[in-house]
Amino acid sequence: MRIAIDTDRCIGAGQCALTAPGVFTQDDDGFSALLPGREDGAGDPLAREAARACPVQAIAVTDDQ
């Protein structure tokens, strides 16, 4: 799995960090950020749910092939 955040779309709602706190955090300005080393979701099953919870769909989760 690979996670990408479209920082131009992010509005800082924080739903990702609330849903999957082991993968997402918020930066100093309140916008979504991945925790260091969590670009692959770290096996957290809530990473996909966090992407779905984003109100502006700023998070993309793709499968590595």
N, C-alpha and C positions, 0 to 999 in steps of 0.2 A: 504494500500500500504506500502511496505517496500523497502527502497533504500539501496544498498550496493555499495561501491566503492572498486574495486580491486586495491589497492595501488601499487602492483607490476607491473600492466599493465599501469597505468596512466603515461602519458608523459607530462602533464601540458599544454595541448593545450588551456584550458580555455573555451571551447565551452559550457560546462555545466553552468559555472558561467555567461556567457553571455546570455544563453538561459533562465535560471531560477535563477536569482539572489536572489530570496526569499528563495531558498533551498540550493544552492551551493555557495561555495566561493573557494578561493585558499589559501593554507597555506603559511607559510613564504618561503618555497622553490618553490612555484609556482604550487604545485600539488593540485588536486581536494580534497575538503573536504566538508562535510555537515555542514550547520550552526547548532548551538546548538538547539536541540529540533525539528529538521526537518527530522529526520530519517524516518518519515512516509510521507514525502512530503508536509505536512501541507495543504493538499487539493489543492496544486498548480497544475493546469492542464498542466503546462509547464515542470513538472518534467519528464514525459515520453519522451517528445520531447528532453529534455536535454540528456537523456540516448541514444536516437537515434543519436544525434549530435556528440557523442563522437567518434573520429576517430579510437580509438583502442578498443572500446566497453568495457571500464573499469567499466561501471556503470550497475548494474542489478536492475531492478524494478520488484518486485513480488507483487502479490495481497495477502493480508491477507485473510484467509478463516475462 
